Amino acid sequence: MAKYEMLYIVANEIDDEAKEAVVAKFEKIVTDNGGTVEKIDKWGTKKFAYPIDYKAEGYYVLMTYEAGPTLNKELERVAGITDEVIRQMITKL
């Protein structure tokens, strides 16, 4: 198993409970598929350099986890169909 980081941006207009639900959703995906979440760092609301989908700011979350390579495809798929996620990026550490 390798270490990865997933940085994703959640829409800022949703309430705090919905943001926490999105964070918990991705954490649950990692743990349910045999991975371990080492750290979830919530950076908070940041202003974008340019508008994305007519939005000027978003809520940034960095999740560090350890898992097999097939889990990344599942995380990308779920992030792509989750309406609250604006952007996401997975990198190997």
PDB file with one MODEL, atoms N, CA, C and O in Angstrom:
MODEL        1
ATOM      1  N   MET A   1       0.840  -1.177   0.000  1.00  0.00           N
ATOM      2  CA  MET A   1       0.000   0.000   0.000  1.00  0.00           C
ATOM      3  C   MET A   1       0.891   1.249   0.000  1.00  0.00           C
ATOM      4  O   MET A   1       1.957   1.279   0.615  1.00  0.00           O
ATOM      5  N   ALA A   2       0.424   2.261  -0.701  1.00  0.00           N
ATOM      6  CA  ALA A   2       1.182   3.502  -0.834  1.00  0.00           C
ATOM      7  C   ALA A   2       0.431   4.647  -0.162  1.00  0.00           C
ATOM      8  O   ALA A   2      -0.762   4.547   0.127  1.00  0.00           O
ATOM      9  N   LYS A   3       1.157   5.734   0.077  1.00  0.00           N
ATOM     10  CA  LYS A   3       0.541   6.921   0.678  1.00  0.00           C
ATOM     11  C   LYS A   3       0.116   7.884  -0.431  1.00  0.00           C
ATOM     12  O   LYS A   3       0.829   8.088  -1.413  1.00  0.00           O
ATOM     13  N   TYR A   4      -1.059   8.464  -0.241  1.00  0.00           N
ATOM     14  CA  TYR A   4      -1.613   9.411  -1.202  1.00  0.00           C
ATOM     15  C   TYR A   4      -2.170  10.620  -0.469  1.00  0.00           C
ATOM     16  O   TYR A   4      -2.458  10.574   0.726  1.00  0.00           O
ATOM     17  N   GLU A   5      -2.312  11.706  -1.224  1.00  0.00           N
ATOM     18  CA  GLU A   5      -3.009  12.886  -0.745  1.00  0.00           C
ATOM     19  C   GLU A   5      -4.125  13.210  -1.720  1.00  0.00           C
ATOM     20  O   GLU A   5      -3.936  13.151  -2.936  1.00  0.00           O
ATOM     21  N   MET A   6      -5.276  13.548  -1.189  1.00  0.00           N
ATOM     22  CA  MET A   6      -6.390  13.992  -2.021  1.00  0.00           C
ATOM     23  C   MET A   6      -6.782  15.387  -1.551  1.00  0.00           C
ATOM     24  O   MET A   6      -7.215  15.576  -0.415  1.00  0.00           O
ATOM     25  N   LEU A   7      -6.624  16.350  -2.436  1.00  0.00           N
ATOM     26  CA  LEU A   7      -7.057  17.716  -2.164  1.00  0.00           C
ATOM     27  C   LEU A   7      -8.336  17.935  -2.938  1.00  0.00           C
ATOM     28  O   LEU A   7      -8.370  17.756  -4.156  1.00  0.00           O
ATOM     29  N   TYR A   8      -9.387  18.321  -2.240  1.00  0.00           N
ATOM     30  CA  TYR A   8     -10.640  18.592  -2.936  1.00  0.00           C
ATOM     31  C   TYR A   8     -11.265  19.870  -2.408  1.00  0.00           C
ATOM     32  O   TYR A   8     -11.049  20.268  -1.263  1.00  0.00           O
ATOM     33  N   ILE A   9     -12.048  20.504  -3.276  1.00  0.00           N
ATOM     34  CA  ILE A   9     -12.697  21.769  -2.960  1.00  0.00           C
ATOM     35  C   ILE A   9     -14.193  21.530  -2.918  1.00  0.00           C
ATOM     36  O   ILE A   9     -14.787  21.036  -3.876  1.00  0.00           O
ATOM     37  N   VAL A  10     -14.795  21.889  -1.791  1.00  0.00           N
ATOM     38  CA  VAL A  10     -16.234  21.738  -1.594  1.00  0.00           C
ATOM     39  C   VAL A  10     -16.885  23.102  -1.810  1.00  0.00           C
ATOM     40  O   VAL A  10     -16.313  24.131  -1.452  1.00  0.00           O
ATOM     41  N   ALA A  11     -18.070  23.107  -2.391  1.00  0.00           N
ATOM     42  CA  ALA A  11     -18.798  24.357  -2.612  1.00  0.00           C
ATOM     43  C   ALA A  11     -18.998  25.078  -1.282  1.00  0.00           C
ATOM     44  O   ALA A  11     -19.413  24.466  -0.297  1.00  0.00           O
ATOM     45  N   ASN A  12     -18.708  26.355  -1.253  1.00  0.00           N
ATOM     46  CA  ASN A  12     -18.750  27.114  -0.006  1.00  0.00           C
ATOM     47  C   ASN A  12     -20.158  27.518   0.407  1.00  0.00           C
ATOM     48  O   ASN A  12     -20.382  27.842   1.574  1.00  0.00           O
ATOM     49  N   GLU A  13     -21.109  27.507  -0.518  1.00  0.00           N
ATOM     50  CA  GLU A  13     -22.453  27.984  -0.182  1.00  0.00           C
ATOM     51  C   GLU A  13     -23.281  26.986   0.621  1.00  0.00           C
ATOM     52  O   GLU A  13     -24.345  27.343   1.127  1.00  0.00           O
ATOM     53  N   ILE A  14     -22.817  25.746   0.748  1.00  0.00           N
ATOM     54  CA  ILE A  14     -23.560  24.786   1.566  1.00  0.00           C
ATOM     55  C   ILE A  14     -23.225  25.010   3.041  1.00  0.00           C
ATOM     56  O   ILE A  14     -22.193  25.604   3.352  1.00  0.00           O
ATOM     57  N   ASP A  15     -24.074  24.549   3.944  1.00  0.00           N
ATOM     58  CA  ASP A  15     -23.850  24.788   5.369  1.00  0.00           C
ATOM     59  C   ASP A  15     -22.755  23.873   5.923  1.00  0.00           C
ATOM     60  O   ASP A  15     -22.312  22.941   5.253  1.00  0.00           O
ATOM     61  N   ASP A  16     -22.332  24.150   7.142  1.00  0.00           N
ATOM     62  CA  ASP A  16     -21.212  23.433   7.752  1.00  0.00           C
ATOM     63  C   ASP A  16     -21.497  21.945   7.938  1.00  0.00           C
ATOM     64  O   ASP A  16     -20.592  21.123   7.794  1.00  0.00           O
ATOM     65  N   GLU A  17     -22.726  21.592   8.252  1.00  0.00           N
ATOM     66  CA  GLU A  17     -23.072  20.175   8.425  1.00  0.00           C
ATOM     67  C   GLU A  17     -22.924  19.419   7.114  1.00  0.00           C
ATOM     68  O   GLU A  17     -22.466  18.276   7.110  1.00  0.00           O
ATOM     69  N   ALA A  18     -23.303  20.037   6.004  1.00  0.00           N
ATOM     70  CA  ALA A  18     -23.168  19.392   4.702  1.00  0.00           C
ATOM     71  C   ALA A  18     -21.695  19.246   4.315  1.00  0.00           C
ATOM     72  O   ALA A  18     -21.315  18.250   3.700  1.00  0.00           O
ATOM     73  N   LYS A  19     -20.869  20.223   4.668  1.00  0.00           N
ATOM     74  CA  LYS A  19     -19.429  20.125   4.402  1.00  0.00           C
ATOM     75  C   LYS A  19     -18.830  18.957   5.185  1.00  0.00           C
ATOM     76  O   LYS A  19     -18.043  18.179   4.646  1.00  0.00           O
ATOM     77  N   GLU A  20     -19.206  18.841   6.451  1.00  0.00           N
ATOM     78  CA  GLU A  20     -18.712  17.734   7.276  1.00  0.00           C
ATOM     79  C   GLU A  20     -19.186  16.392   6.736  1.00  0.00           C
ATOM     80  O   GLU A  20     -18.467  15.397   6.827  1.00  0.00           O
ATOM     81  N   ALA A  21     -20.393  16.357   6.172  1.00  0.00           N
ATOM     82  CA  ALA A  21     -20.912  15.117   5.584  1.00  0.00           C
ATOM     83  C   ALA A  21     -20.084  14.702   4.371  1.00  0.00           C
ATOM     84  O   ALA A  21     -19.836  13.513   4.172  1.00  0.00           O
ATOM     85  N   VAL A  22     -19.654  15.667   3.557  1.00  0.00           N
ATOM     86  CA  VAL A  22     -18.815  15.358   2.390  1.00  0.00           C
ATOM     87  C   VAL A  22     -17.460  14.831   2.845  1.00  0.00           C
ATOM     88  O   VAL A  22     -16.946  13.866   2.278  1.00  0.00           O
ATOM     89  N   VAL A  23     -16.879  15.458   3.863  1.00  0.00           N
ATOM     90  CA  VAL A  23     -15.588  15.005   4.395  1.00  0.00           C
ATOM     91  C   VAL A  23     -15.714  13.582   4.943  1.00  0.00           C
ATOM     92  O   VAL A  23     -14.854  12.738   4.691  1.00  0.00           O
ATOM     93  N   ALA A  24     -16.772  13.321   5.681  1.00  0.00           N
ATOM     94  CA  ALA A  24     -16.997  11.980   6.245  1.00  0.00           C
ATOM     95  C   ALA A  24     -17.242  10.949   5.144  1.00  0.00           C
ATOM     96  O   ALA A  24     -16.853   9.789   5.278  1.00  0.00           O
ATOM     97  N   LYS A  25     -17.881  11.369   4.071  1.00  0.00           N
ATOM     98  CA  LYS A  25     -18.165  10.463   2.946  1.00  0.00           C
ATOM     99  C   LYS A  25     -16.870   9.939   2.328  1.00  0.00           C
ATOM    100  O   LYS A  25     -16.744   8.741   2.076  1.00  0.00           O
ATOM    101  N   PHE A  26     -15.901  10.838   2.083  1.00  0.00           N
ATOM    102  CA  PHE A  26     -14.636  10.408   1.488  1.00  0.00           C
ATOM    103  C   PHE A  26     -13.796   9.599   2.473  1.00  0.00           C
ATOM    104  O   PHE A  26     -13.095   8.668   2.076  1.00  0.00           O
ATOM    105  N   GLU A  27     -13.866   9.949   3.739  1.00  0.00           N
ATOM    106  CA  GLU A  27     -13.150   9.165   4.753  1.00  0.00           C
ATOM    107  C   GLU A  27     -13.716   7.750   4.821  1.00  0.00           C
ATOM    108  O   GLU A  27     -12.960   6.786   4.939  1.00  0.00           O
ATOM    109  N   LYS A  28     -15.025   7.619   4.749  1.00  0.00           N
ATOM    110  CA  LYS A  28     -15.677   6.313   4.797  1.00  0.00           C
ATOM    111  C   LYS A  28     -15.323   5.455   3.581  1.00  0.00           C
ATOM    112  O   LYS A  28     -15.158   4.241   3.703  1.00  0.00           O
ATOM    113  N   ILE A  29     -15.208   6.081   2.412  1.00  0.00           N
ATOM    114  CA  ILE A  29     -14.834   5.341   1.201  1.00  0.00           C
ATOM    115  C   ILE A  29     -13.450   4.719   1.383  1.00  0.00           C
ATOM    116  O   ILE A  29     -13.237   3.561   1.025  1.00  0.00           O
ATOM    117  N   VAL A  30     -12.516   5.481   1.938  1.00  0.00           N
ATOM    118  CA  VAL A  30     -11.157   4.964   2.138  1.00  0.00           C
ATOM    119  C   VAL A  30     -11.162   3.811   3.131  1.00  0.00           C
ATOM    120  O   VAL A  30     -10.562   2.768   2.870  1.00  0.00           O
ATOM    121  N   THR A  31     -11.831   3.984   4.264  1.00  0.00           N
ATOM    122  CA  THR A  31     -11.812   2.935   5.288  1.00  0.00           C
ATOM    123  C   THR A  31     -12.599   1.699   4.857  1.00  0.00           C
ATOM    124  O   THR A  31     -12.213   0.583   5.205  1.00  0.00           O
ATOM    125  N   ASP A  32     -13.678   1.865   4.119  1.00  0.00           N
ATOM    126  CA  ASP A  32     -14.466   0.715   3.663  1.00  0.00           C
ATOM    127  C   ASP A  32     -13.735  -0.129   2.622  1.00  0.00           C
ATOM    128  O   ASP A  32     -14.025  -1.316   2.472  1.00  0.00           O
ATOM    129  N   ASN A  33     -12.788   0.476   1.903  1.00  0.00           N
ATOM    130  CA  ASN A  33     -12.050  -0.249   0.878  1.00  0.00           C
ATOM    131  C   ASN A  33     -10.671  -0.696   1.346  1.00  0.00           C
ATOM    132  O   ASN A  33      -9.792  -0.945   0.521  1.00  0.00           O
ATOM    133  N   GLY A  34     -10.468  -0.801   2.652  1.00  0.00           N
ATOM    134  CA  GLY A  34      -9.228  -1.363   3.180  1.00  0.00           C
ATOM    135  C   GLY A  34      -8.107  -0.373   3.384  1.00  0.00           C
ATOM    136  O   GLY A  34      -6.994  -0.786   3.708  1.00  0.00           O
ATOM    137  N   GLY A  35      -8.345   0.907   3.211  1.00  0.00           N
ATOM    138  CA  GLY A  35      -7.310   1.912   3.416  1.00  0.00           C
ATOM    139  C   GLY A  35      -7.387   2.502   4.812  1.00  0.00           C
ATOM    140  O   GLY A  35      -8.316   2.226   5.572  1.00  0.00           O
ATOM    141  N   THR A  36      -6.389   3.321   5.136  1.00  0.00           N
ATOM    142  CA  THR A  36      -6.389   4.011   6.414  1.00  0.00           C
ATOM    143  C   THR A  36      -6.185   5.502   6.183  1.00  0.00           C
ATOM    144  O   THR A  36      -5.310   5.908   5.418  1.00  0.00           O
ATOM    145  N   VAL A  37      -6.997   6.307   6.847  1.00  0.00           N
ATOM    146  CA  VAL A  37      -6.864   7.759   6.757  1.00  0.00           C
ATOM    147  C   VAL A  37      -5.902   8.208   7.841  1.00  0.00           C
ATOM    148  O   VAL A  37      -6.145   7.983   9.026  1.00  0.00           O
ATOM    149  N   GLU A  38      -4.809   8.845   7.436  1.00  0.00           N
ATOM    150  CA  GLU A  38      -3.827   9.312   8.406  1.00  0.00           C
ATOM    151  C   GLU A  38      -4.193  10.674   8.968  1.00  0.00           C
ATOM    152  O   GLU A  38      -4.065  10.912  10.169  1.00  0.00           O
ATOM    153  N   LYS A  39      -4.654  11.577   8.088  1.00  0.00           N
ATOM    154  CA  LYS A  39      -4.923  12.932   8.546  1.00  0.00           C
ATOM    155  C   LYS A  39      -5.906  13.600   7.595  1.00  0.00           C
ATOM    156  O   LYS A  39      -5.844  13.403   6.381  1.00  0.00           O
ATOM    157  N   ILE A  40      -6.805  14.385   8.155  1.00  0.00           N
ATOM    158  CA  ILE A  40      -7.693  15.232   7.360  1.00  0.00           C
ATOM    159  C   ILE A  40      -7.456  16.663   7.819  1.00  0.00           C
ATOM    160  O   ILE A  40      -7.732  17.018   8.965  1.00  0.00           O
ATOM    161  N   ASP A  41      -6.944  17.471   6.914  1.00  0.00           N
ATOM    162  CA  ASP A  41      -6.612  18.855   7.217  1.00  0.00           C
ATOM    163  C   ASP A  41      -7.601  19.764   6.501  1.00  0.00           C
ATOM    164  O   ASP A  41      -7.605  19.848   5.273  1.00  0.00           O
ATOM    165  N   LYS A  42      -8.435  20.440   7.274  1.00  0.00           N
ATOM    166  CA  LYS A  42      -9.441  21.340   6.706  1.00  0.00           C
ATOM    167  C   LYS A  42      -8.847  22.739   6.637  1.00  0.00           C
ATOM    168  O   LYS A  42      -8.663  23.402   7.657  1.00  0.00           O
ATOM    169  N   TRP A  43      -8.549  23.179   5.410  1.00  0.00           N
ATOM    170  CA  TRP A  43      -7.923  24.478   5.217  1.00  0.00           C
ATOM    171  C   TRP A  43      -8.925  25.616   5.341  1.00  0.00           C
ATOM    172  O   TRP A  43      -8.537  26.758   5.590  1.00  0.00           O
ATOM    173  N   GLY A  44     -10.185  25.325   5.171  1.00  0.00           N
ATOM    174  CA  GLY A  44     -11.207  26.359   5.287  1.00  0.00           C
ATOM    175  C   GLY A  44     -11.498  27.027   3.950  1.00  0.00           C
ATOM    176  O   GLY A  44     -11.127  26.522   2.890  1.00  0.00           O
ATOM    177  N   THR A  45     -12.161  28.158   4.021  1.00  0.00           N
ATOM    178  CA  THR A  45     -12.598  28.874   2.825  1.00  0.00           C
ATOM    179  C   THR A  45     -11.454  29.703   2.262  1.00  0.00           C
ATOM    180  O   THR A  45     -10.806  30.460   2.984  1.00  0.00           O
ATOM    181  N   LYS A  46     -11.215  29.551   0.966  1.00  0.00           N
ATOM    182  CA  LYS A  46     -10.184  30.307   0.263  1.00  0.00           C
ATOM    183  C   LYS A  46     -10.793  30.885  -1.016  1.00  0.00           C
ATOM    184  O   LYS A  46     -11.693  30.297  -1.616  1.00  0.00           O
ATOM    185  N   LYS A  47     -10.287  32.031  -1.410  1.00  0.00           N
ATOM    186  CA  LYS A  47     -10.738  32.678  -2.635  1.00  0.00           C
ATOM    187  C   LYS A  47      -9.987  32.070  -3.819  1.00  0.00           C
ATOM    188  O   LYS A  47      -8.783  31.828  -3.739  1.00  0.00           O
ATOM    189  N   PHE A  48     -10.705  31.826  -4.917  1.00  0.00           N
ATOM    190  CA  PHE A  48     -10.097  31.274  -6.125  1.00  0.00           C
ATOM    191  C   PHE A  48      -9.316  32.356  -6.872  1.00  0.00           C
ATOM    192  O   PHE A  48      -9.611  33.544  -6.740  1.00  0.00           O
ATOM    193  N   ALA A  49      -8.329  31.943  -7.648  1.00  0.00           N
ATOM    194  CA  ALA A  49      -7.590  32.873  -8.498  1.00  0.00           C
ATOM    195  C   ALA A  49      -8.458  33.332  -9.666  1.00  0.00           C
ATOM    196  O   ALA A  49      -8.285  34.438 -10.180  1.00  0.00           O
ATOM    197  N   TYR A  50      -9.380  32.487 -10.075  1.00  0.00           N
ATOM    198  CA  TYR A  50     -10.322  32.812 -11.148  1.00  0.00           C
ATOM    199  C   TYR A  50     -11.628  32.078 -10.853  1.00  0.00           C
ATOM    200  O   TYR A  50     -11.615  31.058 -10.163  1.00  0.00           O
ATOM    201  N   PRO A  51     -12.745  32.576 -11.359  1.00  0.00           N
ATOM    202  CA  PRO A  51     -14.030  31.913 -11.064  1.00  0.00           C
ATOM    203  C   PRO A  51     -14.098  30.497 -11.640  1.00  0.00           C
ATOM    204  O   PRO A  51     -13.658  30.248 -12.762  1.00  0.00           O
ATOM    205  N   ILE A  52     -14.649  29.591 -10.862  1.00  0.00           N
ATOM    206  CA  ILE A  52     -14.881  28.216 -11.295  1.00  0.00           C
ATOM    207  C   ILE A  52     -16.373  27.971 -11.177  1.00  0.00           C
ATOM    208  O   ILE A  52     -16.925  28.061 -10.080  1.00  0.00           O
ATOM    209  N   ASP A  53     -17.030  27.668 -12.269  1.00  0.00           N
ATOM    210  CA  ASP A  53     -18.486  27.461 -12.289  1.00  0.00           C
ATOM    211  C   ASP A  53     -19.225  28.636 -11.651  1.00  0.00           C
ATOM    212  O   ASP A  53     -20.186  28.451 -10.903  1.00  0.00           O
ATOM    213  N   TYR A  54     -18.764  29.836 -11.956  1.00  0.00           N
ATOM    214  CA  TYR A  54     -19.356  31.090 -11.456  1.00  0.00           C
ATOM    215  C   TYR A  54     -19.266  31.224  -9.938  1.00  0.00           C
ATOM    216  O   TYR A  54     -20.055  31.949  -9.331  1.00  0.00           O
ATOM    217  N   LYS A  55     -18.314  30.535  -9.326  1.00  0.00           N
ATOM    218  CA  LYS A  55     -18.092  30.626  -7.883  1.00  0.00           C
ATOM    219  C   LYS A  55     -16.744  31.301  -7.642  1.00  0.00           C
ATOM    220  O   LYS A  55     -15.787  31.064  -8.378  1.00  0.00           O
ATOM    221  N   ALA A  56     -16.673  32.136  -6.619  1.00  0.00           N
ATOM    222  CA  ALA A  56     -15.456  32.892  -6.345  1.00  0.00           C
ATOM    223  C   ALA A  56     -14.607  32.289  -5.233  1.00  0.00           C
ATOM    224  O   ALA A  56     -13.431  32.633  -5.116  1.00  0.00           O
ATOM    225  N   GLU A  57     -15.179  31.380  -4.392  1.00  0.00           N
ATOM    226  CA  GLU A  57     -14.431  30.782  -3.308  1.00  0.00           C
ATOM    227  C   GLU A  57     -14.938  29.377  -3.009  1.00  0.00           C
ATOM    228  O   GLU A  57     -16.046  29.001  -3.393  1.00  0.00           O
ATOM    229  N   GLY A  58     -14.100  28.611  -2.312  1.00  0.00           N
ATOM    230  CA  GLY A  58     -14.469  27.245  -1.975  1.00  0.00           C
ATOM    231  C   GLY A  58     -13.829  26.820  -0.667  1.00  0.00           C
ATOM    232  O   GLY A  58     -12.952  27.504  -0.138  1.00  0.00           O
ATOM    233  N   TYR A  59     -14.275  25.683  -0.151  1.00  0.00           N
ATOM    234  CA  TYR A  59     -13.805  25.122   1.115  1.00  0.00           C
ATOM    235  C   TYR A  59     -12.815  24.001   0.796  1.00  0.00           C
ATOM    236  O   TYR A  59     -13.197  22.977   0.231  1.00  0.00           O
ATOM    237  N   TYR A  60     -11.552  24.192   1.156  1.00  0.00           N
ATOM    238  CA  TYR A  60     -10.487  23.257   0.802  1.00  0.00           C
ATOM    239  C   TYR A  60     -10.291  22.209   1.903  1.00  0.00           C
ATOM    240  O   TYR A  60     -10.307  22.524   3.093  1.00  0.00           O
ATOM    241  N   VAL A  61     -10.105  20.952   1.473  1.00  0.00           N
ATOM    242  CA  VAL A  61      -9.848  19.851   2.407  1.00  0.00           C
ATOM    243  C   VAL A  61      -8.716  18.994   1.833  1.00  0.00           C
ATOM    244  O   VAL A  61      -8.747  18.612   0.663  1.00  0.00           O
ATOM    245  N   LEU A  62      -7.715  18.698   2.670  1.00  0.00           N
ATOM    246  CA  LEU A  62      -6.599  17.834   2.277  1.00  0.00           C
ATOM    247  C   LEU A  62      -6.659  16.572   3.119  1.00  0.00           C
ATOM    248  O   LEU A  62      -6.577  16.631   4.346  1.00  0.00           O
ATOM    249  N   MET A  63      -6.804  15.418   2.453  1.00  0.00           N
ATOM    250  CA  MET A  63      -6.875  14.134   3.148  1.00  0.00           C
ATOM    251  C   MET A  63      -5.644  13.307   2.778  1.00  0.00           C
ATOM    252  O   MET A  63      -5.385  13.061   1.600  1.00  0.00           O
ATOM    253  N   THR A  64      -4.888  12.881   3.791  1.00  0.00           N
ATOM    254  CA  THR A  64      -3.732  12.013   3.602  1.00  0.00           C
ATOM    255  C   THR A  64      -4.150  10.603   4.008  1.00  0.00           C
ATOM    256  O   THR A  64      -4.671  10.386   5.102  1.00  0.00           O
ATOM    257  N   TYR A  65      -3.915   9.646   3.106  1.00  0.00           N
ATOM    258  CA  TYR A  65      -4.359   8.283   3.387  1.00  0.00           C
ATOM    259  C   TYR A  65      -3.395   7.272   2.781  1.00  0.00           C
ATOM    260  O   TYR A  65      -2.557   7.604   1.943  1.00  0.00           O
ATOM    261  N   GLU A  66      -3.539   6.029   3.229  1.00  0.00           N
ATOM    262  CA  GLU A  66      -2.732   4.918   2.721  1.00  0.00           C
ATOM    263  C   GLU A  66      -3.679   3.864   2.177  1.00  0.00           C
ATOM    264  O   GLU A  66      -4.585   3.405   2.873  1.00  0.00           O
ATOM    265  N   ALA A  67      -3.460   3.486   0.923  1.00  0.00           N
ATOM    266  CA  ALA A  67      -4.369   2.533   0.280  1.00  0.00           C
ATOM    267  C   ALA A  67      -3.723   1.948  -0.968  1.00  0.00           C
ATOM    268  O   ALA A  67      -2.642   2.360  -1.391  1.00  0.00           O
ATOM    269  N   GLY A  68      -4.422   0.971  -1.544  1.00  0.00           N
ATOM    270  CA  GLY A  68      -3.988   0.396  -2.806  1.00  0.00           C
ATOM    271  C   GLY A  68      -4.331   1.312  -3.971  1.00  0.00           C
ATOM    272  O   GLY A  68      -5.127   2.237  -3.811  1.00  0.00           O
ATOM    273  N   PRO A  69      -3.749   1.072  -5.133  1.00  0.00           N
ATOM    274  CA  PRO A  69      -3.951   1.985  -6.268  1.00  0.00           C
ATOM    275  C   PRO A  69      -5.367   1.955  -6.853  1.00  0.00           C
ATOM    276  O   PRO A  69      -5.767   2.909  -7.521  1.00  0.00           O
ATOM    277  N   THR A  70      -6.121   0.904  -6.624  1.00  0.00           N
ATOM    278  CA  THR A  70      -7.458   0.843  -7.206  1.00  0.00           C
ATOM    279  C   THR A  70      -8.445   1.760  -6.484  1.00  0.00           C
ATOM    280  O   THR A  70      -9.478   2.122  -7.047  1.00  0.00           O
ATOM    281  N   LEU A  71      -8.140   2.131  -5.266  1.00  0.00           N
ATOM    282  CA  LEU A  71      -9.025   3.016  -4.505  1.00  0.00           C
ATOM    283  C   LEU A  71      -9.090   4.411  -5.116  1.00  0.00           C
ATOM    284  O   LEU A  71     -10.117   5.082  -5.020  1.00  0.00           O
ATOM    285  N   ASN A  72      -8.005   4.852  -5.742  1.00  0.00           N
ATOM    286  CA  ASN A  72      -7.982   6.195  -6.322  1.00  0.00           C
ATOM    287  C   ASN A  72      -9.038   6.369  -7.411  1.00  0.00           C
ATOM    288  O   ASN A  72      -9.655   7.430  -7.508  1.00  0.00           O
ATOM    289  N   LYS A  73      -9.249   5.355  -8.217  1.00  0.00           N
ATOM    290  CA  LYS A  73     -10.276   5.429  -9.256  1.00  0.00           C
ATOM    291  C   LYS A  73     -11.662   5.595  -8.640  1.00  0.00           C
ATOM    292  O   LYS A  73     -12.488   6.352  -9.149  1.00  0.00           O
ATOM    293  N   GLU A  74     -11.910   4.887  -7.547  1.00  0.00           N
ATOM    294  CA  GLU A  74     -13.204   4.998  -6.873  1.00  0.00           C
ATOM    295  C   GLU A  74     -13.390   6.402  -6.275  1.00  0.00           C
ATOM    296  O   GLU A  74     -14.473   6.978  -6.369  1.00  0.00           O
ATOM    297  N   LEU A  75     -12.338   6.944  -5.665  1.00  0.00           N
ATOM    298  CA  LEU A  75     -12.433   8.294  -5.111  1.00  0.00           C
ATOM    299  C   LEU A  75     -12.688   9.327  -6.209  1.00  0.00           C
ATOM    300  O   LEU A  75     -13.501  10.235  -6.037  1.00  0.00           O
ATOM    301  N   GLU A  76     -11.991   9.185  -7.335  1.00  0.00           N
ATOM    302  CA  GLU A  76     -12.206  10.107  -8.453  1.00  0.00           C
ATOM    303  C   GLU A  76     -13.619   9.994  -9.001  1.00  0.00           C
ATOM    304  O   GLU A  76     -14.235  11.001  -9.348  1.00  0.00           O
ATOM    305  N   ARG A  77     -14.133   8.775  -9.080  1.00  0.00           N
ATOM    306  CA  ARG A  77     -15.488   8.566  -9.583  1.00  0.00           C
ATOM    307  C   ARG A  77     -16.523   9.214  -8.668  1.00  0.00           C
ATOM    308  O   ARG A  77     -17.427   9.907  -9.132  1.00  0.00           O
ATOM    309  N   VAL A  78     -16.381   8.982  -7.368  1.00  0.00           N
ATOM    310  CA  VAL A  78     -17.343   9.534  -6.419  1.00  0.00           C
ATOM    311  C   VAL A  78     -17.244  11.064  -6.375  1.00  0.00           C
ATOM    312  O   VAL A  78     -18.264  11.747  -6.281  1.00  0.00           O
ATOM    313  N   ALA A  79     -16.029  11.599  -6.441  1.00  0.00           N
ATOM    314  CA  ALA A  79     -15.867  13.057  -6.448  1.00  0.00           C
ATOM    315  C   ALA A  79     -16.481  13.666  -7.705  1.00  0.00           C
ATOM    316  O   ALA A  79     -17.011  14.776  -7.666  1.00  0.00           O
ATOM    317  N   GLY A  80     -16.409  12.944  -8.812  1.00  0.00           N
ATOM    318  CA  GLY A  80     -16.977  13.445 -10.063  1.00  0.00           C
ATOM    319  C   GLY A  80     -18.495  13.503 -10.062  1.00  0.00           C
ATOM    320  O   GLY A  80     -19.084  14.351 -10.732  1.00  0.00           O
ATOM    321  N   ILE A  81     -19.135  12.610  -9.317  1.00  0.00           N
ATOM    322  CA  ILE A  81     -20.603  12.598  -9.300  1.00  0.00           C
ATOM    323  C   ILE A  81     -21.189  13.299  -8.074  1.00  0.00           C
ATOM    324  O   ILE A  81     -22.409  13.412  -7.945  1.00  0.00           O
ATOM    325  N   THR A  82     -20.322  13.771  -7.174  1.00  0.00           N
ATOM    326  CA  THR A  82     -20.795  14.513  -6.002  1.00  0.00           C
ATOM    327  C   THR A  82     -20.940  15.977  -6.383  1.00  0.00           C
ATOM    328  O   THR A  82     -19.961  16.626  -6.753  1.00  0.00           O
ATOM    329  N   ASP A  83     -22.151  16.497  -6.295  1.00  0.00           N
ATOM    330  CA  ASP A  83     -22.427  17.866  -6.730  1.00  0.00           C
ATOM    331  C   ASP A  83     -21.686  18.905  -5.900  1.00  0.00           C
ATOM    332  O   ASP A  83     -21.360  19.974  -6.416  1.00  0.00           O
ATOM    333  N   GLU A  84     -21.412  18.627  -4.641  1.00  0.00           N
ATOM    334  CA  GLU A  84     -20.778  19.601  -3.765  1.00  0.00           C
ATOM    335  C   GLU A  84     -19.282  19.767  -4.033  1.00  0.00           C
ATOM    336  O   GLU A  84     -18.694  20.768  -3.622  1.00  0.00           O
ATOM    337  N   VAL A  85     -18.657  18.802  -4.714  1.00  0.00           N
ATOM    338  CA  VAL A  85     -17.217  18.861  -4.986  1.00  0.00           C
ATOM    339  C   VAL A  85     -16.982  19.624  -6.287  1.00  0.00           C
ATOM    340  O   VAL A  85     -17.491  19.247  -7.342  1.00  0.00           O
ATOM    341  N   ILE A  86     -16.203  20.701  -6.197  1.00  0.00           N
ATOM    342  CA  ILE A  86     -15.920  21.539  -7.365  1.00  0.00           C
ATOM    343  C   ILE A  86     -14.714  21.003  -8.132  1.00  0.00           C
ATOM    344  O   ILE A  86     -14.766  20.849  -9.353  1.00  0.00           O
ATOM    345  N   ARG A  87     -13.631  20.719  -7.415  1.00  0.00           N
ATOM    346  CA  ARG A  87     -12.411  20.180  -8.013  1.00  0.00           C
ATOM    347  C   ARG A  87     -11.803  19.168  -7.046  1.00  0.00           C
ATOM    348  O   ARG A  87     -12.044  19.222  -5.840  1.00  0.00           O
ATOM    349  N   GLN A  88     -11.006  18.241  -7.594  1.00  0.00           N
ATOM    350  CA  GLN A  88     -10.274  17.287  -6.764  1.00  0.00           C
ATOM    351  C   GLN A  88      -8.999  16.882  -7.467  1.00  0.00           C
ATOM    352  O   GLN A  88      -8.914  16.905  -8.695  1.00  0.00           O
ATOM    353  N   MET A  89      -7.993  16.505  -6.663  1.00  0.00           N
ATOM    354  CA  MET A  89      -6.709  16.081  -7.198  1.00  0.00           C
ATOM    355  C   MET A  89      -6.093  15.075  -6.244  1.00  0.00           C
ATOM    356  O   MET A  89      -6.054  15.311  -5.036  1.00  0.00           O
ATOM    357  N   ILE A  90      -5.611  13.956  -6.771  1.00  0.00           N
ATOM    358  CA  ILE A  90      -4.969  12.921  -5.969  1.00  0.00           C
ATOM    359  C   ILE A  90      -3.508  12.836  -6.407  1.00  0.00           C
ATOM    360  O   ILE A  90      -3.213  12.743  -7.598  1.00  0.00           O
ATOM    361  N   THR A  91      -2.592  12.868  -5.426  1.00  0.00           N
ATOM    362  CA  THR A  91      -1.163  12.729  -5.713  1.00  0.00           C
ATOM    363  C   THR A  91      -0.574  11.651  -4.814  1.00  0.00           C
ATOM    364  O   THR A  91      -1.034  11.437  -3.692  1.00  0.00           O
ATOM    365  N   LYS A  92       0.443  10.981  -5.323  1.00  0.00           N
ATOM    366  CA  LYS A  92       1.146   9.958  -4.560  1.00  0.00           C
ATOM    367  C   LYS A  92       2.296  10.612  -3.796  1.00  0.00           C
ATOM    368  O   LYS A  92       3.044  11.415  -4.354  1.00  0.00           O
ATOM    369  N   LEU A  93       2.429  10.267  -2.533  1.00  0.00           N
ATOM    370  CA  LEU A  93       3.521  10.838  -1.718  1.00  0.00           C
ATOM    371  C   LEU A  93       4.784  10.031  -1.862  1.00  0.00           C
ATOM    372  O   LEU A  93       5.800  10.362  -1.252  1.00  0.00           O
TER     373      LEU A  93
ENDMDL
END
